[in-house]
Amino acid sequence: MAGVARYDEIADFYAAGWTDDIDDPASRRLLDLLEPIGGRRVLEIACGHGRISRALARRGAEVVGADISAALIGKAEAAERESPLGIRYVHTDVTAGPAEAGGPHGELRGLGPFDVVVCSFGLSDIDDLDGAVATAAAALRPGGVFACSILHPCFPGGPGVSGSWPGGARYHAEGWWRADGELSSLRRQVGAHHRTLSTYLNTLRRHDLWVEELAEPEPAPEWASERPEAARFPVFLVLRCVKGGVDPRRPPSAGDQGPPPDGDQGPPSADG
């Protein structure tokens, strides 16, 4: 993950800024795309201090949260001890894959398969996008759901961000950037990866995760009033994918051919 040490260093700042009140449109939309969630087994990768994991558990899910930041996992576990919701947290590198990912707090090995894997903005932070998506896909049962929210790859997030994209404001120049706005901004503190939309979608496809639905939530009114220029375009992108969707380029199997067209009854029988 980009800046693991930085997330450890700003764990207090991060947890204070992202409370259990799910009041931002991107997180609300992400949770809504997972309904009905009650009784489902859920893995949250890059779970941070457990904000989304707790929201899912309160909606009735059985949740495992995984993150590479020891400080953030420590905060998640402290919240679980204070108000138990049955969440298990794993301190691990999710890009290593479920068979290898392990750490001092346990391993992902043997905890799946899951009905749902969710990632709230983590794919914008993680260096190894392919490794993280591979872990998500491997942890899912066939037909399971992967849902994620990311910084919208097609538009800069506001003043001070576009100039910090790799190559200035050039969309196709992928790489790590840091916002040059106010210090209270998370992306000023830890930065993020800019990747093209095609990079995200093709990575999902390579791991048999097919987009079912996507959303571009509008920013909250108070945020838009403070940053009118940034509010002109969508800042966030939320995707819901299914494992094992149908590739439209894949030839249908014999069982999928369907009946012959009208007037074509197939080859004649032996007696007629």
C-alpha positions in Angstrom: 0.0 0.0 0.0 1.3 3.5 -0.8 2.6 5.1 2.3 2.0 2.3 4.9 4.2 4.2 7.3 2.3 7.4 6.6 -1.0 5.7 7.5 0.5 4.5 10.7 1.7 8.0 11.4 -1.7 9.7 10.8 -3.9 7.0 12.3 -5.4 9.4 14.8 -6.0 12.0 12.2 -7.6 9.4 9.9 -9.9 7.9 12.5 -11.0 11.3 13.7 -11.9 12.4 10.1 -13.8 9.2 9.2 -16.2 8.5 12.0 -18.9 5.8 12.2 -21.5 8.3 11.0 -21.8 7.2 7.3 -22.6 10.6 6.1 -20.6 10.8 2.9 -22.4 9.9 -0.4 -19.7 7.5 -1.7 -19.8 5.3 1.5 -23.6 5.4 1.6 -23.8 4.3 -2.0 -21.2 1.6 -1.5 -23.2 0.1 1.4 -26.5 0.4 -0.5 -25.1 -1.5 -3.5 -24.4 -4.5 -1.2 -27.9 -4.9 0.1 -29.4 -7.2 1.1 -26.3 -7.9 3.3 -27.8 -9.6 6.4 -26.3 -13.0 7.0 -23.6 -12.6 4.3 -20.0 -13.4 4.9 -18.0 -10.3 4.0 -14.3 -9.5 3.7 -13.3 -5.9 3.7 -9.8 -5.3 2.3 -7.9 -2.2 3.3 -10.4 -1.8 6.1 -8.4 0.9 7.9 -9.9 1.5 11.4 -13.0 -0.5 10.6 -15.5 2.1 9.8 -17.2 0.3 6.9 -16.7 -3.1 8.6 -18.7 -1.9 11.6 -21.4 -0.5 9.3 -21.7 -3.8 7.5 -21.8 -5.7 10.8 -24.6 -3.5 12.1 -26.5 -4.4 9.0 -26.3 -8.1 9.9 -23.2 -9.2 8.0 -20.5 -11.6 9.3 -17.4 -9.5 8.7 -13.6 -10.0 8.5 -11.5 -6.8 8.0 -7.9 -6.8 6.7 -5.4 -4.0 6.5 -1.6 -3.6 6.3 -1.5 -0.7 8.8 -0.8 -2.0 12.3 -1.9 1.3 13.8 -5.3 1.3 12.0 -6.0 -2.3 12.8 -5.2 -1.6 16.4 -7.9 1.1 16.4 -10.3 -1.3 14.7 -9.7 -3.9 17.3 -10.0 -1.4 20.1 -13.4 -0.3 18.8 -14.5 -4.0 18.6 -13.5 -4.6 22.2 -15.4 -1.5 23.3 -18.6 -2.4 21.3 -18.4 -6.0 20.1 -20.0 -6.7 16.7 -18.3 -10.0 16.0 -15.8 -8.6 13.6 -12.5 -10.4 13.1 -9.5 -8.2 12.1 -6.4 -9.4 10.3 -3.2 -7.4 10.0 -1.9 -8.4 6.7 -0.8 -7.4 3.2 -3.9 -8.1 1.1 -1.9 -8.0 -2.1 0.0 -11.2 -1.1 -3.1 -13.4 -1.9 -5.3 -15.3 0.6 -2.9 -18.3 0.7 0.1 -16.3 1.7 -1.3 -13.2 3.4 -0.5 -13.3 7.0 0.7 -11.2 9.9 0.9 -11.0 13.7 -2.9 -10.8 14.0 -3.6 -13.9 11.9 -4.1 -14.9 8.3 -6.7 -14.8 5.6 -6.0 -18.4 4.8 -8.9 -20.6 5.6 -11.4 -17.8 6.3 -13.1 -17.9 2.9 -14.8 -18.2 0.7 -16.8 -15.0 1.2 -20.1 -13.9 -0.3 -18.9 -10.3 -0.6 -15.6 -8.6 -0.7 -15.6 -4.8 -0.3 -12.9 -2.1 -0.6 -13.6 1.5 0.4 -11.1 3.7 -1.4 -8.3 1.3 -0.8 -7.6 0.6 -4.5 -6.6 4.3 -4.8 -3.9 3.7 -2.1 -2.6 0.3 -2.9 0.6 0.1 -5.0 -0.2 -3.4 -6.4 -3.7 -3.1 -7.9 -3.5 -6.4 -9.6 -2.5 -8.2 -6.4 -5.3 -6.7 -4.4 -7.9 -7.5 -7.0 -6.5 -11.1 -7.3 -6.9 -11.5 -3.6 -10.5 -10.2 -3.7 -11.4 -12.6 -6.6 -9.8 -15.6 -4.9 -11.6 -14.9 -1.7 -15.0 -14.8 -3.3 -17.3 -17.8 -4.0 -18.5 -18.2 -7.5 -21.2 -15.6 -8.1 -20.0 -13.5 -5.2 -19.9 -9.7 -5.2 -16.9 -7.4 -5.2 -17.8 -3.8 -4.5 -15.4 -0.8 -4.3 -15.3 2.9 -4.2 -12.4 4.8 -5.7 -11.4 8.4 -6.5 -12.9 9.0 -9.9 -10.1 8.3 -12.4 -11.5 10.6 -15.1 -11.6 13.9 -13.1 -9.3 15.6 -10.7 -10.8 15.9 -7.2 -10.6 19.7 -7.0 -8.3 22.7 -7.0 -4.8 21.8 -6.0 -5.2 18.2 -7.1 -5.0 18.4 -10.9 -1.6 20.0 -10.9 -0.3 17.1 -8.8 -1.5 14.4 -11.1 1.4 12.6 -12.8 2.4 14.6 -15.8 0.4 17.6 -14.6 -3.2 17.2 -15.6 -2.6 14.5 -18.2 -5.2 11.7 -17.7 -3.1 9.0 -19.3 0.0 9.6 -17.1 -0.6 7.0 -14.4 1.3 7.2 -11.1 1.3 8.4 -7.5 0.3 12.0 -6.7 -0.2 14.1 -3.6 -2.7 17.0 -3.3 -1.1 20.3 -2.8 -4.1 21.9 -1.1 -4.8 22.3 2.6 -2.9 20.1 5.1 -6.2 18.9 6.6 -6.8 17.0 3.4 -6.2 13.2 3.5 -4.8 13.2 0.0 -2.4 16.0 1.1 -1.2 13.8 3.9 -0.9 10.4 2.1 -1.4 11.0 -1.6 -3.0 8.4 -3.9 -2.5 6.5 -7.2 -4.0 7.8 -10.4 -4.9 5.1 -12.8 -7.1 5.3 -15.9 -10.6 3.9 -15.9 -9.5 1.3 -18.4 -6.8 0.1 -16.0 -9.3 -0.5 -13.3 -11.9 -2.2 -15.5 -9.4 -4.4 -17.3 -7.8 -5.5 -14.0 -11.2 -6.5 -12.7 -12.0 -8.4 -15.9 -8.7 -10.3 -15.8 -9.8 -11.7 -12.5 -13.3 -12.7 -13.7 -15.0 -9.7 -11.9 -17.6 -8.2 -14.1 -19.2 -4.8 -13.5 -22.9 -5.1 -12.8 -23.6 -1.5 -11.6 -21.7 1.7 -11.2 -22.5 5.0 -9.5 -21.0 8.5 -9.5 -22.4 9.9 -6.3 -23.0 13.7 -6.0 -21.0 15.4 -3.3 -22.7 16.5 -0.1 -24.2 20.0 -0.5 -21.9 21.5 2.2 -18.9 20.0 0.4 -20.1 21.4 -2.9 -20.7 24.8 -1.5 -17.1 24.9 -0.1 -15.5 23.6 -3.4 -17.8 24.7 -6.3 -15.1 24.1 -8.9 -14.5 20.5 -7.6 -18.3 19.9 -7.5 -18.7 20.4 -11.3 -17.6 16.8 -11.9 -18.0 13.5 -10.1 -15.2 13.0 -7.5 -16.0 9.4 -6.6 -16.8 6.2 -8.6 -18.5 3.2 -6.9 -18.6 -0.2 -8.6 -20.4 -3.5 -7.9 -19.0 -6.5 -9.7 -19.9 -10.2 -9.8 -17.5 -13.0 -10.0 -18.0 -15.3 -13.0 -20.0 -12.9 -15.2 -20.5 -13.7 -18.8 -17.7 -12.4 -21.1 -19.5 -11.2 -24.3 -16.5 -12.2 -26.4 -16.5 -15.8 -25.1 -18.1 -18.3 -27.6 -21.2 -19.9 -26.0 -20.9 -23.5 -24.9 -22.9 -26.2 -26.6 -25.5 -26.1 -23.9 -26.0 -22.3 -24.5 -26.7 -22.5 -28.2 -30.5 -22.5 -27.8 -33.0 -24.0 -30.3 -32.3 -23.9 -34.0 -33.9 -21.0 -35.9 -37.4 -21.4 -37.3 -37.5 -23.7 -40.3 -34.2 -25.4 -39.4 -34.9 -28.6 -37.6 -31.3 -29.8 -37.7 -30.0 -32.8 -39.6 -32.5 -35.4 -40.8 -33.1 -38.5 -38.6 -31.9 -41.9 -39.7 -35.5 -42.8 -40.9 -36.4 -39.8 -42.5 
